[in-house]
Amino acid sequence: MAETIQTYWPYLLATLAVVLAVGWFLFLSNRKTSVVTDRRDVLDEGAAPAQRNQALIDAPRSAADPATAELPKSQPATSGDDLTRIKGLGPRIATMLNEMGVARFADIARWDDAEIDRIDAQLGKFQGRIRRDAWVEQAKFLSQGDESGFVAKFGQNG
């Protein structure tokens, strides 16, 4: 075996070099290449605006859209119920509600779905809490003075 290697070492070395070259070529040819297109982006200089976005920009705002509906300007409530007794309604949200004119449990207990959507749209990062924490149901118990029903359903505060 050693004599064979000594006799054919130049051929073995050339074969090894060819195998390495073919392997390297296959490795490079299988690499993913980036796709280059000739399409212009809407952000390129001189490009036309995207038509689908332009239609949204030009469309008039809907008055029925609760996210764009303005709350009526009212005087901030100065006295009322302690809204923080409602679970999920902390001091920051209570202040926001007071600025919107909501100061009593009875105000919250009267909310319907449209009113919930309108108020919820104004709560910023607190959106979704009205339904998730059942504020309307809690407010109904508290506005009626039903402490035992409130505690039975929602637990003790604090």
DSSP file (Angstrom, degrees, kcal/mol; ACC not computed):
  #  RESIDUE AA STRUCTURE BP1 BP2  ACC     N-H-->O    O-->H-N    N-H-->O    O-->H-N    TCO  KAPPA ALPHA  PHI   PSI    X-CA   Y-CA   Z-CA
    1    1 A M     >        0   0    0      0, 0.0     4,-2.1     0, 0.0     5,-0.2   0.000 360.0 360.0 360.0 -42.6    0.0    0.0    0.0
    2    2 A A  H  >  +     0   0    0      1,-0.2     4,-2.3     2,-0.2     5,-0.2   0.871 360.0  51.9 -65.4 -35.8    2.8    2.4    0.9
    3    3 A E  H  > S+     0   0    0      2,-0.2     4,-1.9     1,-0.2    -1,-0.2   0.884 108.2  51.9 -67.0 -37.2    4.6    1.6   -2.4
    4    4 A T  H  > S+     0   0    0      2,-0.2     4,-2.5     1,-0.2    -2,-0.2   0.910 110.5  47.8 -65.1 -42.2    1.4    2.4   -4.3
    5    5 A I  H  X S+     0   0    0     -4,-2.1     4,-0.8     1,-0.2    -2,-0.2   0.917 111.5  50.3 -65.1 -43.2    1.0    5.7   -2.6
    6    6 A Q  H  < S+     0   0    0     -4,-2.3     3,-0.2     1,-0.2    -1,-0.2   0.854 114.2  45.5 -63.4 -33.9    4.7    6.6   -3.2
    7    7 A T  H  < S+     0   0    0     -4,-1.9    -2,-0.2     1,-0.2    -1,-0.2   0.901 124.0  30.7 -75.8 -41.5    4.2    5.7   -6.9
    8    8 A Y  H  X S+     0   0    0     -4,-2.5     4,-2.4     1,-0.2     3,-0.4   0.174  79.9 116.5-107.1  17.7    0.9    7.5   -7.5
    9    9 A W  H  X S+     0   0    0     -4,-0.8     4,-2.4     1,-0.2     5,-0.2   0.848  76.6  53.3 -59.7 -36.4    1.2   10.5   -5.0
   10   10 A P  H  > S+     0   0    0      0, 0.0     4,-2.2     0, 0.0    -1,-0.2   0.914 111.7  46.0 -65.2 -37.6    1.2   13.1   -7.8
   11   11 A Y  H  > S+     0   0    0     -3,-0.4     4,-2.6     2,-0.2    -2,-0.2   0.901 112.9  49.6 -68.6 -39.9   -2.0   11.7   -9.2
   12   12 A L  H  X S+     0   0    0     -4,-2.4     4,-2.3     2,-0.2    -1,-0.2   0.898 111.6  48.9 -63.9 -41.0   -3.6   11.4   -5.8
   13   13 A L  H  X S+     0   0    0     -4,-2.4     4,-2.1    -5,-0.2    -2,-0.2   0.902 111.9  48.4 -66.0 -41.4   -2.7   15.0   -5.0
   14   14 A A  H  X S+     0   0    0     -4,-2.2     4,-2.3     2,-0.2    -2,-0.2   0.901 111.6  50.5 -65.4 -40.5   -4.1   16.2   -8.4
   15   15 A T  H  X S+     0   0    0     -4,-2.6     4,-2.5     2,-0.2    -2,-0.2   0.908 110.1  50.1 -63.1 -42.3   -7.3   14.2   -7.7
   16   16 A L  H  X S+     0   0    0     -4,-2.3     4,-2.4     1,-0.2    -1,-0.2   0.898 110.2  50.0 -62.8 -41.4   -7.7   15.8   -4.3
   17   17 A A  H  X S+     0   0    0     -4,-2.1     4,-2.3     2,-0.2    -2,-0.2   0.900 111.2  49.1 -64.2 -41.3   -7.2   19.2   -5.8
   18   18 A V  H  X S+     0   0    0     -4,-2.3     4,-2.7     2,-0.2     5,-0.2   0.920 111.0  49.7 -65.3 -43.2   -9.9   18.5   -8.4
   19   19 A V  H  X S+     0   0    0     -4,-2.5     4,-2.5     1,-0.2    -2,-0.2   0.912 112.2  48.1 -62.5 -42.7  -12.3   17.2   -5.8
   20   20 A L  H  X S+     0   0    0     -4,-2.4     4,-2.5     2,-0.2    -1,-0.2   0.901 112.2  49.3 -64.5 -40.4  -11.7   20.4   -3.6
   21   21 A A  H  X S+     0   0    0     -4,-2.3     4,-2.4     2,-0.2    -2,-0.2   0.924 113.0  46.1 -65.6 -44.1  -12.2   22.6   -6.7
   22   22 A V  H  X S+     0   0    0     -4,-2.7     4,-2.6     2,-0.2     5,-0.2   0.917 113.4  50.1 -64.7 -42.7  -15.5   20.9   -7.7
   23   23 A G  H  X S+     0   0    0     -4,-2.5     4,-2.4    -5,-0.2    -2,-0.2   0.915 111.3  48.3 -61.3 -43.3  -16.7   21.0   -4.0
   24   24 A W  H  X S+     0   0    0     -4,-2.5     4,-2.3     2,-0.2    -2,-0.2   0.912 111.4  50.3 -63.9 -42.2  -15.9   24.7   -3.8
   25   25 A F  H  X S+     0   0    0     -4,-2.4     4,-2.2     1,-0.2    -2,-0.2   0.918 111.7  47.5 -61.9 -44.2  -17.7   25.4   -7.1
   26   26 A L  H  X S+     0   0    0     -4,-2.6     4,-1.5     2,-0.2    -2,-0.2   0.891 110.5  52.9 -64.4 -39.6  -20.8   23.5   -5.9
   27   27 A F  H  < S+     0   0    0     -4,-2.4     4,-0.4     1,-0.2    -2,-0.2   0.930 112.8  43.4 -60.9 -46.1  -20.7   25.3   -2.6
   28   28 A L  H >< S+     0   0    0     -4,-2.3     3,-0.7     1,-0.2    -2,-0.2   0.851 111.8  53.3 -70.2 -34.2  -20.6   28.7   -4.3
   29   29 A S  H 3< S+     0   0    0     -4,-2.2    -1,-0.2     1,-0.2    -2,-0.2   0.761 106.7  52.9 -74.9 -22.6  -23.3   27.8   -6.9
   30   30 A N  T 3< S+     0   0    0     -4,-1.5    -1,-0.2    -3,-0.2    -2,-0.2   0.508  83.0 110.9 -89.1  -4.6  -25.8   26.7   -4.2
   31   31 A R  S <  S-     0   0    0     -3,-0.7     2,-0.2    -4,-0.4    -3,-0.0  -0.435  78.7-106.3 -70.1 144.6  -25.6   29.9   -2.2
   32   32 A K        -     0   0    0     -2,-0.1     2,-0.3     1,-0.0    -1,-0.1  -0.501  35.6-152.3 -71.5 136.0  -28.7   32.1   -2.3
   33   33 A T        -     0   0    0     -2,-0.2     2,-0.2    -3,-0.1    -1,-0.0  -0.775  20.1-104.7-107.5 155.1  -28.3   35.1   -4.4
   34   34 A S        -     0   0    0     -2,-0.3     2,-0.5     1,-0.1    -1,-0.0  -0.548  32.4-122.6 -79.0 143.7  -30.1   38.4   -4.0
   35   35 A V        -     0   0    0     -2,-0.2     2,-0.6     2,-0.0    -1,-0.1  -0.757  22.6-159.0 -89.2 126.2  -32.9   39.2   -6.4
   36   36 A V        -     0   0    0     -2,-0.5     2,-0.3     2,-0.0    -2,-0.0  -0.922  13.2-176.1-107.8 120.5  -32.4   42.4   -8.3
   37   37 A T        -     0   0    0     -2,-0.6    -2,-0.0     2,-0.1     0, 0.0  -0.728  31.1-137.4-113.0 165.7  -35.5   43.9   -9.8
   38   38 A D        +     0   0    0     -2,-0.3     2,-0.2     2,-0.1    -1,-0.1   0.316  65.3 119.4-101.2   6.3  -36.0   46.9  -12.0
   39   39 A R        -     0   0    0      1,-0.1     2,-0.3     0, 0.0    -2,-0.1  -0.487  60.5-130.4 -75.5 142.7  -39.1   48.1  -10.1
   40   40 A R        -     0   0    0     -2,-0.2     2,-0.2     4,-0.0    -2,-0.1  -0.704  16.1-128.2 -92.6 144.3  -38.9   51.5   -8.4
   41   41 A D    >   -     0   0    0     -2,-0.3     3,-1.6     1,-0.1     6,-0.1  -0.586  20.1-119.0 -86.3 152.3  -39.9   52.0   -4.9
   42   42 A V  T 3  S+     0   0    0      1,-0.3     5,-0.1    -2,-0.2    -1,-0.1   0.692 115.2  57.9 -65.8 -16.1  -42.4   54.7   -3.9
   43   43 A L  T 3  S+     0   0    0      2,-0.1    -1,-0.3     3,-0.1     3,-0.1   0.577  82.7 107.0 -89.1 -10.1  -39.7   56.3   -1.8
   44   44 A D  S X  S-     0   0    0     -3,-1.6     3,-2.0     1,-0.1     2,-0.1  -0.357  87.5 -90.8 -66.9 149.4  -37.3   56.6   -4.7
   45   45 A E  T 3  S+     0   0    0      1,-0.3    -1,-0.1    -2,-0.0     3,-0.1  -0.406 111.8  12.1 -62.3 129.6  -36.8   60.1   -6.0
   46   46 A G  T 3  S+     0   0    0      1,-0.3    -1,-0.3    -2,-0.1     2,-0.2   0.446  93.0 137.9  84.7   0.9  -39.3   61.0   -8.7
   47   47 A A    <   -     0   0    0     -3,-2.0    -1,-0.3    -6,-0.1     3,-0.1  -0.511  57.1-112.2 -80.7 149.5  -41.5   57.9   -8.1
   48   48 A A        -     0   0    0     -2,-0.2    -4,-0.1     1,-0.1    -1,-0.1  -0.460  39.7 -97.0 -75.3 150.2  -45.3   58.3   -8.2
   49   49 A P        -     0   0    0      0, 0.0     2,-0.3     0, 0.0    -1,-0.1  -0.329  46.8 -92.7 -66.4 152.1  -47.1   57.8   -4.9
   50   50 A A     >  -     0   0    0      1,-0.2     4,-2.0    -3,-0.1     3,-0.2  -0.493  31.7-144.7 -66.5 128.6  -48.7   54.4   -4.2
   51   51 A Q  H  > S+     0   0    0     -2,-0.3     4,-1.8     1,-0.2     5,-0.2   0.859  95.1  56.0 -67.8 -36.8  -52.2   54.5   -5.4
   52   52 A R  H  > S+     0   0    0      1,-0.2     4,-0.9     2,-0.2    -1,-0.2   0.870 112.5  42.5 -66.3 -34.2  -53.6   52.3   -2.7
   53   53 A N  H  > S+     0   0    0     -3,-0.2     4,-2.0     2,-0.2    -1,-0.2   0.849 108.5  58.5 -77.9 -35.0  -52.3   54.6    0.0
   54   54 A Q  H  X S+     0   0    0     -4,-2.0     4,-2.4     1,-0.2    -2,-0.2   0.867 101.6  56.0 -63.8 -35.5  -53.3   57.8   -1.8
   55   55 A A  H  X S+     0   0    0     -4,-1.8     4,-1.1     1,-0.2    -1,-0.2   0.887 108.3  47.8 -64.1 -37.9  -56.9   56.6   -1.8
   56   56 A L  H  < S+     0   0    0     -4,-0.9    -2,-0.2     2,-0.2    -1,-0.2   0.872 111.7  50.1 -69.2 -36.8  -56.8   56.3    2.0
   57   57 A I  H  < S+     0   0    0     -4,-2.0    -2,-0.2     1,-0.2    -1,-0.2   0.903 113.9  44.4 -67.7 -40.7  -55.3   59.7    2.4
   58   58 A D  H  < S+     0   0    0     -4,-2.4    -1,-0.2    -5,-0.2    -2,-0.2   0.659  89.9 105.3 -79.3 -16.9  -57.9   61.4    0.2
   59   59 A A  S  < S-     0   0    0     -4,-1.1     2,-0.1    -5,-0.2     3,-0.1  -0.391  76.1-115.8 -68.7 139.2  -60.9   59.6    1.7
   60   60 A P        -     0   0    0      0, 0.0     2,-0.2     0, 0.0    -1,-0.1  -0.426  34.1-103.0 -71.7 150.3  -63.0   61.7    4.0
   61   61 A R        -     0   0    0     -2,-0.1     2,-0.4     1,-0.1     3,-0.0  -0.503  34.2-121.8 -74.0 141.1  -63.2   60.7    7.7
   62   62 A S    >   -     0   0    0     -2,-0.2     3,-0.9     1,-0.1     6,-0.2  -0.673   5.8-148.1 -85.5 134.5  -66.3   58.9    8.7
   63   63 A A  T 3  S+     0   0    0     -2,-0.4    -1,-0.1     1,-0.2    -2,-0.0   0.728  98.6  60.5 -71.9 -20.3  -68.3   60.5   11.5
   64   64 A A  T 3  S+     0   0    0      5,-0.0    -1,-0.2     4,-0.0     5,-0.1   0.572  76.2 107.9 -83.2  -8.9  -69.4   57.0   12.6
   65   65 A D    X>  -     0   0    0     -3,-0.9     4,-1.0     1,-0.2     3,-0.9  -0.584  59.2-156.6 -72.7 114.7  -65.8   55.9   13.3
   66   66 A P  T 34 S+     0   0    0      0, 0.0    -1,-0.2     0, 0.0    55,-0.1   0.779  89.3  60.6 -65.9 -25.0  -65.4   55.7   17.1
   67   67 A A  T 34 S+     0   0    0      1,-0.2    -2,-0.1    -3,-0.0    -3,-0.0   0.813 112.9  36.4 -71.3 -28.0  -61.7   56.2   16.9
   68   68 A T  T <4 S+     0   0    0     -3,-0.9     2,-0.2    -6,-0.2    -1,-0.2   0.527  90.5 111.6-101.3  -6.8  -62.0   59.6   15.3
   69   69 A A     <  -     0   0    0     -4,-1.0     2,-0.3     1,-0.1    -6,-0.0  -0.475  64.9-132.9 -70.0 133.8  -65.1   60.7   17.1
   70   70 A E        -     0   0    0     -2,-0.2    -1,-0.1     1,-0.0    -2,-0.1  -0.640  14.8-122.5 -85.8 141.7  -64.4   63.5   19.5
   71   71 A L        -     0   0    0     -2,-0.3     2,-0.1     1,-0.1    -1,-0.0  -0.606  36.9-100.9 -77.0 143.1  -65.7   63.4   23.0
   72   72 A P        -     0   0    0      0, 0.0     2,-0.5     0, 0.0    -1,-0.1  -0.435  40.1-111.2 -64.2 139.0  -67.9   66.4   23.9
   73   73 A K        +     0   0    0     -2,-0.1     2,-0.3    -3,-0.0    27,-0.1  -0.588  50.9 164.3 -73.9 120.6  -66.0   68.9   25.9
   74   74 A S        -     0   0    0     -2,-0.5    27,-0.1    25,-0.4     3,-0.1  -0.881  44.1 -87.4-132.0 165.7  -67.3   68.9   29.4
   75   75 A Q        -     0   0    0     -2,-0.3     3,-0.1     1,-0.1     2,-0.0  -0.523  52.1-103.2 -72.6 137.7  -66.0   70.2   32.7
   76   76 A P        -     0   0    0      0, 0.0     2,-0.2     0, 0.0    23,-0.2  -0.353  41.4-107.2 -60.4 140.5  -63.8   67.8   34.6
   77   77 A A        -     0   0    0     21,-2.2     3,-0.1     1,-0.2    25,-0.1  -0.508  33.7-176.0 -71.8 134.3  -65.7   66.2   37.4
   78   78 A T        +     0   0    0      1,-0.3     2,-0.3    -2,-0.2    -1,-0.2   0.683  68.7  26.6-103.9 -24.2  -64.6   67.5   40.8
   79   79 A S  S    S+     0   0    0     25,-0.0     2,-0.3     0, 0.0    -1,-0.3  -0.976  76.1 100.4-137.5 154.0  -66.7   65.2   43.0
   80   80 A G        -     0   0    0     -2,-0.3    24,-0.2    -3,-0.1     2,-0.1  -0.982  66.3 -29.0 165.7-162.3  -68.1   61.8   42.6
   81   81 A D        -     0   0    0     22,-1.7     2,-1.5    -2,-0.3     3,-0.1  -0.337  63.2-100.4 -78.7 161.6  -67.6   58.1   43.4
   82   82 A D    >   -     0   0    0      1,-0.2     3,-2.0    -2,-0.1     4,-0.2  -0.686  39.2-172.9 -81.9  91.6  -64.2   56.5   44.0
   83   83 A L  G >  S+     0   0    0     -2,-1.5     3,-1.7     1,-0.3    -1,-0.2   0.688  73.3  76.6 -63.7 -18.7  -63.9   54.9   40.6
   84   84 A T  G 3  S+     0   0    0      1,-0.3    -1,-0.3    -3,-0.1     5,-0.2   0.578  75.5  77.9 -71.4  -6.4  -60.8   53.1   41.6
   85   85 A R  G <  S+     0   0    0     -3,-2.0     2,-0.4     2,-0.1    -1,-0.3   0.745  75.0  90.7 -70.6 -21.8  -63.0   50.7   43.5
   86   86 A I  S X  S-     0   0    0     -3,-1.7     3,-1.9    -4,-0.2     2,-0.2  -0.628  92.5-114.7 -74.6 126.8  -63.7   49.1   40.1
   87   87 A K  T 3  S+     0   0    0     -2,-0.4    51,-0.1     1,-0.3    -2,-0.1  -0.429 100.7  23.3 -66.9 132.3  -61.2   46.3   39.6
   88   88 A G  T 3  S+     0   0    0     -4,-0.2     2,-0.6    -2,-0.2    -1,-0.3   0.399  99.0 103.0  92.0  -0.8  -58.9   47.2   36.6
   89   89 A L    <   -     0   0    0     -3,-1.9    -3,-0.2    -5,-0.2    -1,-0.1  -0.902  52.3-179.7-118.7 101.3  -59.5   50.9   36.9
   90   90 A G     >  -     0   0    0     -2,-0.6     4,-2.5    -3,-0.1     5,-0.2  -0.214  45.0 -84.4 -93.4-176.2  -56.6   52.6   38.6
   91   91 A P  H  > S+     0   0    0      0, 0.0     4,-2.1     0, 0.0     5,-0.2   0.846 124.6  52.4 -60.4 -37.6  -55.9   56.2   39.5
   92   92 A R  H  > S+     0   0    0      2,-0.2     4,-2.0     1,-0.2     5,-0.1   0.921 113.1  43.7 -67.4 -42.2  -54.6   57.2   36.1
   93   93 A I  H  > S+     0   0    0      2,-0.2     4,-2.8     1,-0.2     5,-0.2   0.894 111.1  55.1 -69.2 -38.2  -57.6   55.9   34.3
   94   94 A A  H  X S+     0   0    0     -4,-2.5     4,-2.5     1,-0.2    -2,-0.2   0.905 108.3  49.1 -60.2 -40.8  -59.9   57.4   36.9
   95   95 A T  H  X S+     0   0    0     -4,-2.1     4,-2.1     2,-0.2    -1,-0.2   0.913 111.0  49.9 -64.0 -42.3  -58.3   60.8   36.2
   96   96 A M  H  X S+     0   0    0     -4,-2.0     4,-1.0     1,-0.2    -2,-0.2   0.917 112.2  47.3 -62.6 -43.1  -58.8   60.3   32.5
   97   97 A L  H  <>S+     0   0    0     -4,-2.8     5,-2.8     1,-0.2     3,-0.5   0.901 109.3  53.7 -66.0 -40.2  -62.4   59.4   33.0
   98   98 A N  H ><5S+     0   0    0     -4,-2.5   -21,-2.2     1,-0.2     3,-1.2   0.888 105.9  53.3 -61.1 -38.4  -63.0   62.4   35.3
   99   99 A E  H 3<5S+     0   0    0     -4,-2.1   -25,-0.4     1,-0.3    -1,-0.2   0.767 107.3  52.6 -66.6 -24.6  -61.5   64.7   32.6
  100  100 A M  T 3<5S-     0   0    0     -4,-1.0    -1,-0.3    -3,-0.5    -2,-0.2   0.476 126.2-103.0 -87.1  -3.2  -64.1   63.1   30.2
  101  101 A G  T < 5S+     0   0    0     -3,-1.2     2,-0.7    -4,-0.4    -3,-0.2   0.558  81.0 131.1  94.3   8.8  -66.9   63.9   32.7
  102  102 A V      < +     0   0    0     -5,-2.8    -1,-0.3     1,-0.2    -2,-0.2  -0.861  13.9 140.0 -98.1 112.9  -67.3   60.4   34.0
  103  103 A A        +     0   0    0     -2,-0.7   -22,-1.7    -3,-0.1     2,-0.3   0.508  49.5  62.8-129.7 -10.6  -67.3   60.6   37.8
  104  104 A R  S  > S-     0   0    0    -24,-0.2     4,-1.3     1,-0.1     3,-0.5  -0.862  73.6-125.5-124.7 153.4  -70.0   58.2   39.1
  105  105 A F  H  > S+     0   0    0     -2,-0.3     4,-2.6     1,-0.2    38,-0.2   0.867 113.0  60.4 -60.2 -35.8  -70.6   54.5   39.1
  106  106 A A  H  > S+     0   0    0      1,-0.2     4,-1.2     2,-0.2    -1,-0.2   0.840  98.9  56.8 -62.4 -33.4  -74.0   55.2   37.6
  107  107 A D  H  4 S+     0   0    0     -3,-0.5     3,-0.3     1,-0.2    -1,-0.2   0.931 112.4  40.5 -62.1 -44.6  -72.3   56.9   34.6
  108  108 A I  H >< S+     0   0    0     -4,-1.3     3,-1.5     1,-0.2    -2,-0.2   0.874 109.1  60.0 -71.9 -37.9  -70.4   53.8   33.8
  109  109 A A  H 3< S+     0   0    0     -4,-2.6    -1,-0.2     1,-0.3    -2,-0.2   0.767 102.5  54.4 -62.8 -25.4  -73.3   51.5   34.6
  110  110 A R  T 3< S+     0   0    0     -4,-1.2    -1,-0.3    -3,-0.3    -2,-0.2   0.492  80.2 121.7 -86.5  -4.7  -75.3   53.2   31.8
  111  111 A W    <   -     0   0    0     -3,-1.5     2,-0.2    -4,-0.2    -3,-0.0  -0.347  43.5-164.7 -64.0 135.7  -72.7   52.6   29.1
  112  112 A D     >  -     0   0    0     -2,-0.0     4,-2.6     1,-0.0     5,-0.2  -0.502  42.5 -85.2-104.4-176.9  -73.9   50.7   26.0
  113  113 A D  H  > S+     0   0    0      1,-0.2     4,-2.4     2,-0.2     5,-0.2   0.885 128.5  50.3 -60.4 -40.2  -71.6   49.1   23.4
  114  114 A A  H  > S+     0   0    0      2,-0.2     4,-2.2     1,-0.2    -1,-0.2   0.911 112.4  46.7 -65.5 -41.4  -71.2   52.3   21.3
  115  115 A E  H  > S+     0   0    0      2,-0.2     4,-2.7     1,-0.2     5,-0.3   0.889 110.9  52.4 -67.8 -38.6  -70.3   54.3   24.4
  116  116 A I  H  X S+     0   0    0     -4,-2.6     4,-3.0     1,-0.2    -2,-0.2   0.930 110.7  47.9 -61.3 -45.0  -67.8   51.7   25.5
  117  117 A D  H  X S+     0   0    0     -4,-2.4     4,-1.8     2,-0.2    -2,-0.2   0.902 112.8  49.0 -62.1 -41.1  -66.2   51.8   22.1
  118  118 A R  H  X S+     0   0    0     -4,-2.2     4,-0.5     2,-0.2    -2,-0.2   0.925 116.6  40.3 -66.1 -45.9  -66.1   55.6   22.2
  119  119 A I  H >< S+     0   0    0     -4,-2.7     3,-1.4     1,-0.2     4,-0.4   0.917 112.7  55.7 -69.0 -43.1  -64.6   55.8   25.7
  120  120 A D  H >< S+     0   0    0     -4,-3.0     3,-1.3    -5,-0.3     4,-0.2   0.856 100.9  58.8 -59.1 -36.4  -62.2   52.9   25.0
  121  121 A A  H 3< S+     0   0    0     -4,-1.8     3,-0.4     1,-0.3    -1,-0.3   0.739 105.4  51.1 -65.4 -21.6  -60.8   54.7   22.0
  122  122 A Q  T << S+     0   0    0     -3,-1.4    -1,-0.3    -4,-0.5    -2,-0.2   0.484  90.3  79.9 -92.6  -4.3  -59.8   57.5   24.3
  123  123 A L  S X  S-     0   0    0     -3,-1.3     3,-2.0    -4,-0.4    -1,-0.2   0.486  73.5-164.8 -87.7  -1.9  -57.9   55.4   26.8
  124  124 A G  G >  S+     0   0    0     -3,-0.4     3,-1.7     1,-0.3    -1,-0.2  -0.336  73.9   7.6  61.1-124.9  -54.7   55.0   24.9
  125  125 A K  G 3  S+     0   0    0      1,-0.3    -1,-0.3    -2,-0.1    -2,-0.1   0.564 126.9  64.7 -70.4  -6.8  -52.6   52.1   26.2
  126  126 A F  G X  S+     0   0    0     -3,-2.0     3,-1.5    -6,-0.1    -1,-0.3   0.286  73.2 136.9 -95.9   9.5  -55.4   51.1   28.6
  127  127 A Q  T <   +     0   0    0     -3,-1.7    -6,-0.1     1,-0.2    -7,-0.1  -0.235  61.3  30.0 -58.8 143.2  -57.7   50.2   25.7
  128  128 A G  T 3> S+     0   0    0      4,-0.0     4,-2.0     5,-0.0    -1,-0.2   0.211  86.6 104.1  96.0 -14.4  -59.7   46.9   26.1
  129  129 A R  H <>  +     0   0    0     -3,-1.5     4,-2.6     1,-0.2     6,-0.3   0.805  67.3  67.7 -71.7 -28.3  -59.9   47.0   29.9
  130  130 A I  H  4>S+     0   0    0     -4,-0.2     5,-2.2     1,-0.2     6,-0.4   0.949 114.0  27.7 -59.1 -50.1  -63.6   48.1   30.0
  131  131 A R  H >45S+     0   0    0      3,-0.2     3,-0.9     2,-0.2    -1,-0.2   0.903 119.9  55.2 -78.2 -41.8  -64.8   44.8   28.6
  132  132 A R  H 3<5S+     0   0    0     -4,-2.0    -2,-0.2     1,-0.3    -3,-0.2   0.895 118.0  34.7 -60.1 -41.1  -62.0   42.6   29.9
  133  133 A D  T 3<5S-     0   0    0     -4,-2.6    -1,-0.3    -5,-0.2    -2,-0.2   0.338 106.6-125.0 -98.2   7.0  -62.5   43.7   33.5
  134  134 A A  T <>5 +     0   0    0     -3,-0.9     4,-2.2    -4,-0.2    -3,-0.2   0.917  42.6 169.8  53.5  53.4  -66.3   44.1   33.2
  135  135 A W  H  ><S+     0   0    0     -5,-2.2     4,-3.0    -6,-0.3     5,-0.2   0.888  72.7  54.0 -61.4 -40.0  -66.4   47.7   34.4
  136  136 A V  H  > S+     0   0    0     -6,-0.4     4,-1.9     1,-0.2    -1,-0.2   0.926 110.4  45.7 -64.2 -44.1  -70.1   48.1   33.5
  137  137 A E  H  > S+     0   0    0      2,-0.2     4,-1.6     1,-0.2    -1,-0.2   0.911 114.7  47.7 -65.0 -42.4  -71.1   45.1   35.5
  138  138 A Q  H  X S+     0   0    0     -4,-2.2     4,-2.4     1,-0.2    -2,-0.2   0.920 110.5  52.3 -62.9 -42.9  -69.0   46.2   38.5
  139  139 A A  H  X S+     0   0    0     -4,-3.0     4,-2.9     1,-0.2     5,-0.2   0.843 104.1  57.3 -64.3 -33.3  -70.4   49.7   38.2
  140  140 A K  H  X S+     0   0    0     -4,-1.9     4,-1.4     2,-0.2     6,-0.2   0.934 109.2  44.9 -63.1 -45.4  -74.0   48.4   38.3
  141  141 A F  H  <>S+     0   0    0     -4,-1.6     5,-2.3     1,-0.2     4,-0.4   0.949 117.4  44.5 -60.6 -48.2  -73.4   46.6   41.6
  142  142 A L  H ><5S+     0   0    0     -4,-2.4     3,-0.7     1,-0.2    -2,-0.2   0.853 110.6  53.0 -69.5 -34.8  -71.6   49.6   43.1
  143  143 A S  H 3<5S+     0   0    0     -4,-2.9    -1,-0.2     1,-0.2    -2,-0.2   0.807 110.9  47.9 -70.8 -27.3  -74.1   52.2   41.8
  144  144 A Q  T 3<5S-     0   0    0     -4,-1.4    -1,-0.2    -5,-0.2    -2,-0.2   0.501 114.0-119.1 -88.2  -4.2  -77.0   50.2   43.4
  145  145 A G  T < 5 +     0   0    0     -3,-0.7     2,-1.8    -4,-0.4     3,-0.2   0.685  61.9 150.0  75.8  18.4  -75.0   49.9   46.7
  146  146 A D     >< +     0   0    0     -5,-2.3     4,-2.2    -6,-0.2    -1,-0.2  -0.549   7.6 160.6 -86.3  74.9  -75.0   46.1   46.4
  147  147 A E  H  > S+     0   0    0     -2,-1.8     4,-2.8     1,-0.2     5,-0.2   0.897  72.5  51.3 -63.8 -42.2  -71.7   45.6   48.3
  148  148 A S  H  > S+     0   0    0     -3,-0.2     4,-2.4     1,-0.2    -1,-0.2   0.897 111.8  47.1 -66.3 -38.8  -72.4   41.9   49.0
  149  149 A G  H  > S+     0   0    0      2,-0.2     4,-2.0     1,-0.2     5,-0.2   0.893 113.1  49.5 -66.4 -39.6  -73.2   41.2   45.4
  150  150 A F  H  X>S+     0   0    0     -4,-2.2     4,-3.4     2,-0.2     5,-0.5   0.939 113.8  44.5 -62.9 -47.8  -70.1   43.0   44.3
  151  151 A V  H  X5S+     0   0    0     -4,-2.8     4,-1.7     1,-0.2    -2,-0.2   0.888 112.6  52.6 -66.6 -38.5  -67.9   41.1   46.7
  152  152 A A  H  <5S+     0   0    0     -4,-2.4    -1,-0.2    -5,-0.2    -2,-0.2   0.888 120.6  32.4 -63.4 -38.7  -69.5   37.8   45.8
  153  153 A K  H  <5S+     0   0    0     -4,-2.0    -2,-0.2    -5,-0.1    -1,-0.2   0.874 137.0  18.4 -86.3 -40.7  -68.9   38.3   42.1
  154  154 A F  H  <5S-     0   0    0     -4,-3.4    -3,-0.2    -5,-0.2    -2,-0.2   0.494 101.4-122.4-115.9  -5.3  -65.7   40.2   42.0
  155  155 A G     << -     0   0    0     -4,-1.7    -1,-0.2    -5,-0.5     2,-0.2  -0.116  45.4 -42.4  86.8 172.6  -64.0   39.7   45.4
  156  156 A Q        -     0   0    0     -5,-0.1     2,-0.1     1,-0.1    -5,-0.0  -0.496  62.1-113.4 -76.8 141.8  -62.9   42.1   48.1
  157  157 A N              0   0    0      1,-0.2    -1,-0.1    -2,-0.2   -72,-0.1  -0.406 360.0 360.0 -69.7 150.4  -61.1   45.3   47.0
  158  158 A G              0   0    0     -2,-0.1    -1,-0.2   -73,-0.1    -2,-0.0   0.450 360.0 360.0  91.7 360.0  -57.5   45.7   48.0
